[in-house]
Amino acid sequence: MDYRVPDGFARGDVDAGGIRLNYWRRGHGQPLLVLHGVTDWGLDWARFARRVEDRIDGILLDQRGHGYSDKPASGYAYADFARDARYVIERLGLKRPAVLGHSMGGGVALALAAEYPDAIDRLLLVDPAIRLELPGQDDQTGRIRPPAEQRRASLKARQALGRQALFEELRSSRPTFDDEDIANTVESTLLVSPFVHGDQRWFDPAAQEAQLRRLACPTLVVRGEPARGAIISDAAAARIRELVPHDLARVTTIAGTGHLPQREAFELFVAVVLPFLAGERAPQAEGGTPACFAHLLPQAQPVD
């Protein structure tokens, strides 16, 4: 089966200091720079960009090593990704955009907003890859990150399966994904460079705590349930609220979802984040899905 780029997206590129970065753009209104997770690409957010296009000017970046952007052999630390994002903001003339970061992209978005606080209007972190030093815990999730060599080998093995096999696998394992979600995820898997799984230390609790303390814009963290695979634990959520100054941070949990609330409960995710991205105040709910959105929750299956 062949891949077909979704209709209605303009495509462009930016020279970020010798690295060519591809991006996809759709919509009008508040500019929003979207930073995807590791092994993903900008078009993993195509359905979201289409859904909010009447209020949001979505710029979906293929970060270095991903999608149709350049794939150097090194330079995959959060600081490198954040510098790239800053180039995109400058080259496209974006005036204080909102920034959305998911998973790895959440760590990048945090680094970007902390380093360039005057450049960002508001920050949306979707189950971000943030590790904090929490009392009595060596790792807030209890999961051990495999060595880079093992992660690269696993990625190459998945890529060797080919487009059709990956599509069928995702159709079976991700019932909340629509066919476009699946096709875009498959393509991102085939396009990503194994170099993104480098030996750099992405998670530096002390550095990320310092970054959270430097945030100067309204910040909304949206996560799923840790028992379903979300990165941000209850303790980490509380710590984030403590660290971000001036009561600027809110954490909202979308019940019944895990690491991918934007796909596991799509309409609910849109209902939760769109008012915030469009300039309204962040939801006040802490630790659970706002009651007025409960009817949108999918009938999630229990986790074994």
Secondary structure as GFF3:
##gff-version 3
##sequence-region A 1 304
A	DSSP	beta_strand	10	15	.	.	.	ID=ss1
A	DSSP	beta_strand	20	26	.	.	.	ID=ss2
A	DSSP	beta_strand	30	35	.	.	.	ID=ss3
A	DSSP	three_ten_helix	42	45	.	.	.	ID=ss4
A	DSSP	alpha_helix	46	51	.	.	.	ID=ss5
A	DSSP	beta_strand	56	61	.	.	.	ID=ss6
A	DSSP	alpha_helix	78	91	.	.	.	ID=ss7
A	DSSP	beta_strand	98	102	.	.	.	ID=ss8
A	DSSP	alpha_helix	104	115	.	.	.	ID=ss9
A	DSSP	three_ten_helix	117	119	.	.	.	ID=ss10
A	DSSP	beta_strand	122	126	.	.	.	ID=ss11
A	DSSP	alpha_helix	148	161	.	.	.	ID=ss12
A	DSSP	alpha_helix	163	173	.	.	.	ID=ss13
A	DSSP	alpha_helix	179	191	.	.	.	ID=ss14
A	DSSP	three_ten_helix	194	196	.	.	.	ID=ss15
A	DSSP	alpha_helix	205	214	.	.	.	ID=ss16
A	DSSP	beta_strand	219	223	.	.	.	ID=ss17
A	DSSP	three_ten_helix	226	228	.	.	.	ID=ss18
A	DSSP	alpha_helix	234	243	.	.	.	ID=ss19
A	DSSP	three_ten_helix	245	247	.	.	.	ID=ss20
A	DSSP	beta_strand	249	253	.	.	.	ID=ss21
A	DSSP	alpha_helix	261	264	.	.	.	ID=ss22
A	DSSP	alpha_helix	266	277	.	.	.	ID=ss23
A	DSSP	three_ten_helix	291	296	.	.	.	ID=ss24
###
